[in-house]
Amino acid sequence: MSGPKTVTWVIDEHTHAKHEILRKYLQGWLPIMTTYNGKIVFIDGFAGPGEYTGGESGSPIIAIDTFLNHSYQKIRDKEVIFLFIEQDKARCEHLEMLLSNRAQKHLFPSKSTYHVLQGNFNATIDDLLTGIEDKQASLAPNTSHLRICNSSINVATHAQILPNDGLSLMRLSGLSEMY
């Protein structure tokens, strides 16, 4: 099955359900993660354009909006980094425009940032991890949330990310499962 050919497309029912799971997950876990960690990294490995043809929010916008509008104000005092990876250039540009508008409208907290990276998930993460290793740094004690909607993830990439303290991995594919 091939993916959509356009920048945005009509949301399907199972994607809508996965987005509700993501929203509820972040509502509960953002306060917990920011209570015990000074830095959180949210990684969306297959970010898409950020919205659908009907105006429904995609996962990057859901994550940002959940953070910006959360009732627990203290989460905005921590360093929260959103990393969105998308292979399609037009979708990256569309997502960047949506995020820029949100950042201006909501006065994005000074300690928090987002980055939209164009590229293949495996290659992009491998490059980032290599850069961290070259600096003799590590992801720990960051808490990372990795949302993956594709089963073509390199097992070696998982092995590099998983040993870090406080990792929260939410895999949303086919049937939604959390582990």
HELIX and SHEET records of a PDB file:
HELIX    1   1 GLU A   13  TYR A   36  1                                  24    
HELIX    2   2 SER A   59  LEU A   68  1                                  10    
HELIX    3   3 GLN A   73  ASP A   77  5                                   5    
HELIX    4   4 LYS A   89  HIS A  106  1                                  18    
HELIX    5   5 PHE A  121  ASP A  134  1                                  14    
HELIX    6   6 VAL A  155  ILE A  161  1                                   7    
SHEET    1   A 6 THR A 113  GLN A 118  0                                        
SHEET    2   A 6 GLU A  79  GLU A  86  1                                        
SHEET    3   A 6 LYS A  39  ASP A  44  1                                        
SHEET    4   A 6 THR A 143  ILE A 148  1                                        
SHEET    5   A 6 SER A 168  LEU A 172  1                                        
SHEET    6   A 6 SER A 176  MET A 178 -1                                        
END                                                                             
